[in-house]
């Protein structure tokens, strides 16, 4: 018996970002995804594949301490909480 799985639609969620607890973050406040999300939408798999951006390189996924601080403060976290992290 040959088993197959297929998908026709996928759900895409965009999550809020919040102060994290990653111990490998040596400088500045770590960033994590929050439990709550901004929105969710369902799209066909073909539509998603045709419209998604090219995969980013590993080096493009790294945020420096200043970028993380600005992101967290921009998301409404108190400045002192971000500085203490």
Phi and psi in radians as a Rosetta constraint file:
Dihedral C 1 N 2 CA 2 C 2 CIRCULARHARMONIC -1.762 0.35
Dihedral N 2 CA 2 C 2 N 3 CIRCULARHARMONIC 2.182 0.35
Dihedral C 2 N 3 CA 3 C 3 CIRCULARHARMONIC -1.729 0.35
Dihedral N 3 CA 3 C 3 N 4 CIRCULARHARMONIC 2.514 0.35
Dihedral C 3 N 4 CA 4 C 4 CIRCULARHARMONIC -2.365 0.35
Dihedral N 4 CA 4 C 4 N 5 CIRCULARHARMONIC 2.591 0.35
Dihedral C 4 N 5 CA 5 C 5 CIRCULARHARMONIC -2.247 0.35
Dihedral N 5 CA 5 C 5 N 6 CIRCULARHARMONIC 2.440 0.35
Dihedral C 5 N 6 CA 6 C 6 CIRCULARHARMONIC -2.474 0.35
Dihedral N 6 CA 6 C 6 N 7 CIRCULARHARMONIC 2.768 0.35
Dihedral C 6 N 7 CA 7 C 7 CIRCULARHARMONIC -2.257 0.35
Dihedral N 7 CA 7 C 7 N 8 CIRCULARHARMONIC 2.527 0.35
Dihedral C 7 N 8 CA 8 C 8 CIRCULARHARMONIC -2.039 0.35
Dihedral N 8 CA 8 C 8 N 9 CIRCULARHARMONIC -0.584 0.35
Dihedral C 8 N 9 CA 9 C 9 CIRCULARHARMONIC -2.315 0.35
Dihedral N 9 CA 9 C 9 N 10 CIRCULARHARMONIC 2.705 0.35
Dihedral C 9 N 10 CA 10 C 10 CIRCULARHARMONIC -2.285 0.35
Dihedral N 10 CA 10 C 10 N 11 CIRCULARHARMONIC 2.713 0.35
Dihedral C 10 N 11 CA 11 C 11 CIRCULARHARMONIC -1.826 0.35
Dihedral N 11 CA 11 C 11 N 12 CIRCULARHARMONIC 2.279 0.35
Dihedral C 11 N 12 CA 12 C 12 CIRCULARHARMONIC -2.011 0.35
Dihedral N 12 CA 12 C 12 N 13 CIRCULARHARMONIC 2.227 0.35
Dihedral C 12 N 13 CA 13 C 13 CIRCULARHARMONIC -2.073 0.35
Dihedral N 13 CA 13 C 13 N 14 CIRCULARHARMONIC 2.473 0.35
Dihedral C 13 N 14 CA 14 C 14 CIRCULARHARMONIC -1.930 0.35
Dihedral N 14 CA 14 C 14 N 15 CIRCULARHARMONIC 2.060 0.35
Dihedral C 14 N 15 CA 15 C 15 CIRCULARHARMONIC -1.671 0.35
Dihedral N 15 CA 15 C 15 N 16 CIRCULARHARMONIC 2.625 0.35
Dihedral C 15 N 16 CA 16 C 16 CIRCULARHARMONIC -1.220 0.35
Dihedral N 16 CA 16 C 16 N 17 CIRCULARHARMONIC 2.718 0.35
Dihedral C 16 N 17 CA 17 C 17 CIRCULARHARMONIC -1.904 0.35
Dihedral N 17 CA 17 C 17 N 18 CIRCULARHARMONIC 2.487 0.35
Dihedral C 17 N 18 CA 18 C 18 CIRCULARHARMONIC -2.490 0.35
Dihedral N 18 CA 18 C 18 N 19 CIRCULARHARMONIC 3.077 0.35
Dihedral C 18 N 19 CA 19 C 19 CIRCULARHARMONIC -1.114 0.35
Dihedral N 19 CA 19 C 19 N 20 CIRCULARHARMONIC 2.277 0.35
Dihedral C 19 N 20 CA 20 C 20 CIRCULARHARMONIC -1.829 0.35
Dihedral N 20 CA 20 C 20 N 21 CIRCULARHARMONIC -2.988 0.35
Dihedral C 20 N 21 CA 21 C 21 CIRCULARHARMONIC -2.390 0.35
Dihedral N 21 CA 21 C 21 N 22 CIRCULARHARMONIC 0.545 0.35
Dihedral C 21 N 22 CA 22 C 22 CIRCULARHARMONIC -1.270 0.35
Dihedral N 22 CA 22 C 22 N 23 CIRCULARHARMONIC 2.015 0.35
Dihedral C 22 N 23 CA 23 C 23 CIRCULARHARMONIC -1.221 0.35
Dihedral N 23 CA 23 C 23 N 24 CIRCULARHARMONIC -0.275 0.35
Dihedral C 23 N 24 CA 24 C 24 CIRCULARHARMONIC -1.443 0.35
Dihedral N 24 CA 24 C 24 N 25 CIRCULARHARMONIC -0.066 0.35
Dihedral C 24 N 25 CA 25 C 25 CIRCULARHARMONIC -1.391 0.35
Dihedral N 25 CA 25 C 25 N 26 CIRCULARHARMONIC 1.814 0.35
Dihedral C 25 N 26 CA 26 C 26 CIRCULARHARMONIC -1.447 0.35
Dihedral N 26 CA 26 C 26 N 27 CIRCULARHARMONIC -0.430 0.35
Dihedral C 26 N 27 CA 27 C 27 CIRCULARHARMONIC -2.378 0.35
Dihedral N 27 CA 27 C 27 N 28 CIRCULARHARMONIC 2.258 0.35
Dihedral C 27 N 28 CA 28 C 28 CIRCULARHARMONIC 1.419 0.35
Dihedral N 28 CA 28 C 28 N 29 CIRCULARHARMONIC 3.139 0.35
Dihedral C 28 N 29 CA 29 C 29 CIRCULARHARMONIC -1.430 0.35
Dihedral N 29 CA 29 C 29 N 30 CIRCULARHARMONIC 2.350 0.35
Dihedral C 29 N 30 CA 30 C 30 CIRCULARHARMONIC -1.351 0.35
Dihedral N 30 CA 30 C 30 N 31 CIRCULARHARMONIC 2.680 0.35
Dihedral C 30 N 31 CA 31 C 31 CIRCULARHARMONIC -1.994 0.35
Dihedral N 31 CA 31 C 31 N 32 CIRCULARHARMONIC 2.392 0.35
Dihedral C 31 N 32 CA 32 C 32 CIRCULARHARMONIC -2.309 0.35
Dihedral N 32 CA 32 C 32 N 33 CIRCULARHARMONIC 2.867 0.35
Dihedral C 32 N 33 CA 33 C 33 CIRCULARHARMONIC -1.377 0.35
Dihedral N 33 CA 33 C 33 N 34 CIRCULARHARMONIC 2.451 0.35
Dihedral C 33 N 34 CA 34 C 34 CIRCULARHARMONIC -1.383 0.35
Dihedral N 34 CA 34 C 34 N 35 CIRCULARHARMONIC 2.912 0.35
Dihedral C 34 N 35 CA 35 C 35 CIRCULARHARMONIC -1.298 0.35
Dihedral N 35 CA 35 C 35 N 36 CIRCULARHARMONIC -0.491 0.35
Dihedral C 35 N 36 CA 36 C 36 CIRCULARHARMONIC -1.595 0.35
Dihedral N 36 CA 36 C 36 N 37 CIRCULARHARMONIC 2.687 0.35
Dihedral C 36 N 37 CA 37 C 37 CIRCULARHARMONIC -2.150 0.35
Dihedral N 37 CA 37 C 37 N 38 CIRCULARHARMONIC 2.705 0.35
Dihedral C 37 N 38 CA 38 C 38 CIRCULARHARMONIC -1.249 0.35
Dihedral N 38 CA 38 C 38 N 39 CIRCULARHARMONIC -0.846 0.35
Dihedral C 38 N 39 CA 39 C 39 CIRCULARHARMONIC -2.769 0.35
Dihedral N 39 CA 39 C 39 N 40 CIRCULARHARMONIC 2.901 0.35
Dihedral C 39 N 40 CA 40 C 40 CIRCULARHARMONIC -2.392 0.35
Dihedral N 40 CA 40 C 40 N 41 CIRCULARHARMONIC 2.402 0.35
Dihedral C 40 N 41 CA 41 C 41 CIRCULARHARMONIC -2.418 0.35
Dihedral N 41 CA 41 C 41 N 42 CIRCULARHARMONIC 2.596 0.35
Dihedral C 41 N 42 CA 42 C 42 CIRCULARHARMONIC -1.836 0.35
Dihedral N 42 CA 42 C 42 N 43 CIRCULARHARMONIC 2.331 0.35
Dihedral C 42 N 43 CA 43 C 43 CIRCULARHARMONIC -2.387 0.35
Dihedral N 43 CA 43 C 43 N 44 CIRCULARHARMONIC 2.751 0.35
Dihedral C 43 N 44 CA 44 C 44 CIRCULARHARMONIC -1.205 0.35
Dihedral N 44 CA 44 C 44 N 45 CIRCULARHARMONIC 2.624 0.35
Dihedral C 44 N 45 CA 45 C 45 CIRCULARHARMONIC -1.048 0.35
Dihedral N 45 CA 45 C 45 N 46 CIRCULARHARMONIC -0.716 0.35
Dihedral C 45 N 46 CA 46 C 46 CIRCULARHARMONIC -1.098 0.35
Dihedral N 46 CA 46 C 46 N 47 CIRCULARHARMONIC -0.755 0.35
Dihedral C 46 N 47 CA 47 C 47 CIRCULARHARMONIC -1.085 0.35
Dihedral N 47 CA 47 C 47 N 48 CIRCULARHARMONIC -0.753 0.35
Dihedral C 47 N 48 CA 48 C 48 CIRCULARHARMONIC -1.074 0.35
Dihedral N 48 CA 48 C 48 N 49 CIRCULARHARMONIC -0.858 0.35
Dihedral C 48 N 49 CA 49 C 49 CIRCULARHARMONIC -1.095 0.35
Dihedral N 49 CA 49 C 49 N 50 CIRCULARHARMONIC -0.618 0.35
Dihedral C 49 N 50 CA 50 C 50 CIRCULARHARMONIC -1.324 0.35
Dihedral N 50 CA 50 C 50 N 51 CIRCULARHARMONIC -0.424 0.35
Dihedral C 50 N 51 CA 51 C 51 CIRCULARHARMONIC -1.876 0.35
Dihedral N 51 CA 51 C 51 N 52 CIRCULARHARMONIC -0.165 0.35
Dihedral C 51 N 52 CA 52 C 52 CIRCULARHARMONIC -1.283 0.35
Dihedral N 52 CA 52 C 52 N 53 CIRCULARHARMONIC 2.659 0.35
Dihedral C 52 N 53 CA 53 C 53 CIRCULARHARMONIC -1.337 0.35
Dihedral N 53 CA 53 C 53 N 54 CIRCULARHARMONIC 2.828 0.35
Dihedral C 53 N 54 CA 54 C 54 CIRCULARHARMONIC -1.133 0.35
Dihedral N 54 CA 54 C 54 N 55 CIRCULARHARMONIC 2.550 0.35
Dihedral C 54 N 55 CA 55 C 55 CIRCULARHARMONIC -1.037 0.35
Dihedral N 55 CA 55 C 55 N 56 CIRCULARHARMONIC 2.439 0.35
Dihedral C 55 N 56 CA 56 C 56 CIRCULARHARMONIC -1.477 0.35
Dihedral N 56 CA 56 C 56 N 57 CIRCULARHARMONIC 2.637 0.35
Dihedral C 56 N 57 CA 57 C 57 CIRCULARHARMONIC -1.257 0.35
Dihedral N 57 CA 57 C 57 N 58 CIRCULARHARMONIC 2.756 0.35
Dihedral C 57 N 58 CA 58 C 58 CIRCULARHARMONIC -0.962 0.35
Dihedral N 58 CA 58 C 58 N 59 CIRCULARHARMONIC -0.714 0.35
Dihedral C 58 N 59 CA 59 C 59 CIRCULARHARMONIC -1.139 0.35
Dihedral N 59 CA 59 C 59 N 60 CIRCULARHARMONIC -0.428 0.35
Dihedral C 59 N 60 CA 60 C 60 CIRCULARHARMONIC -1.387 0.35
Dihedral N 60 CA 60 C 60 N 61 CIRCULARHARMONIC -0.199 0.35
Dihedral C 60 N 61 CA 61 C 61 CIRCULARHARMONIC -1.590 0.35
Dihedral N 61 CA 61 C 61 N 62 CIRCULARHARMONIC -0.148 0.35
Dihedral C 61 N 62 CA 62 C 62 CIRCULARHARMONIC -1.545 0.35
Dihedral N 62 CA 62 C 62 N 63 CIRCULARHARMONIC 2.240 0.35
Dihedral C 62 N 63 CA 63 C 63 CIRCULARHARMONIC -1.831 0.35
Dihedral N 63 CA 63 C 63 N 64 CIRCULARHARMONIC 2.308 0.35
Dihedral C 63 N 64 CA 64 C 64 CIRCULARHARMONIC -1.286 0.35
Dihedral N 64 CA 64 C 64 N 65 CIRCULARHARMONIC 2.943 0.35
Dihedral C 64 N 65 CA 65 C 65 CIRCULARHARMONIC -1.014 0.35
Dihedral N 65 CA 65 C 65 N 66 CIRCULARHARMONIC -0.738 0.35
Dihedral C 65 N 66 CA 66 C 66 CIRCULARHARMONIC -1.134 0.35
Dihedral N 66 CA 66 C 66 N 67 CIRCULARHARMONIC -0.733 0.35
Dihedral C 66 N 67 CA 67 C 67 CIRCULARHARMONIC -1.105 0.35
Dihedral N 67 CA 67 C 67 N 68 CIRCULARHARMONIC -0.729 0.35
Dihedral C 67 N 68 CA 68 C 68 CIRCULARHARMONIC -1.137 0.35
Dihedral N 68 CA 68 C 68 N 69 CIRCULARHARMONIC -0.746 0.35
Dihedral C 68 N 69 CA 69 C 69 CIRCULARHARMONIC -1.052 0.35
Dihedral N 69 CA 69 C 69 N 70 CIRCULARHARMONIC -0.846 0.35
Dihedral C 69 N 70 CA 70 C 70 CIRCULARHARMONIC -1.081 0.35
Dihedral N 70 CA 70 C 70 N 71 CIRCULARHARMONIC -0.704 0.35
Dihedral C 70 N 71 CA 71 C 71 CIRCULARHARMONIC -1.088 0.35
Dihedral N 71 CA 71 C 71 N 72 CIRCULARHARMONIC -0.824 0.35
Dihedral C 71 N 72 CA 72 C 72 CIRCULARHARMONIC -1.157 0.35
Dihedral N 72 CA 72 C 72 N 73 CIRCULARHARMONIC -0.766 0.35
Dihedral C 72 N 73 CA 73 C 73 CIRCULARHARMONIC -1.155 0.35
Dihedral N 73 CA 73 C 73 N 74 CIRCULARHARMONIC -0.685 0.35
Dihedral C 73 N 74 CA 74 C 74 CIRCULARHARMONIC -1.108 0.35
Dihedral N 74 CA 74 C 74 N 75 CIRCULARHARMONIC -0.441 0.35
Dihedral C 74 N 75 CA 75 C 75 CIRCULARHARMONIC -1.524 0.35
Dihedral N 75 CA 75 C 75 N 76 CIRCULARHARMONIC 0.104 0.35
Dihedral C 75 N 76 CA 76 C 76 CIRCULARHARMONIC 1.697 0.35
Dihedral N 76 CA 76 C 76 N 77 CIRCULARHARMONIC 0.087 0.35
Dihedral C 76 N 77 CA 77 C 77 CIRCULARHARMONIC -1.300 0.35
Dihedral N 77 CA 77 C 77 N 78 CIRCULARHARMONIC 2.500 0.35
Dihedral C 77 N 78 CA 78 C 78 CIRCULARHARMONIC -1.070 0.35
Dihedral N 78 CA 78 C 78 N 79 CIRCULARHARMONIC 2.412 0.35
Dihedral C 78 N 79 CA 79 C 79 CIRCULARHARMONIC -0.983 0.35
Dihedral N 79 CA 79 C 79 N 80 CIRCULARHARMONIC -0.774 0.35
Dihedral C 79 N 80 CA 80 C 80 CIRCULARHARMONIC -1.127 0.35
Dihedral N 80 CA 80 C 80 N 81 CIRCULARHARMONIC -0.607 0.35
Dihedral C 80 N 81 CA 81 C 81 CIRCULARHARMONIC -1.145 0.35
Dihedral N 81 CA 81 C 81 N 82 CIRCULARHARMONIC -0.697 0.35
Dihedral C 81 N 82 CA 82 C 82 CIRCULARHARMONIC -1.202 0.35
Dihedral N 82 CA 82 C 82 N 83 CIRCULARHARMONIC -0.722 0.35
Dihedral C 82 N 83 CA 83 C 83 CIRCULARHARMONIC -1.137 0.35
Dihedral N 83 CA 83 C 83 N 84 CIRCULARHARMONIC -0.686 0.35
Dihedral C 83 N 84 CA 84 C 84 CIRCULARHARMONIC -1.242 0.35
Dihedral N 84 CA 84 C 84 N 85 CIRCULARHARMONIC -0.356 0.35
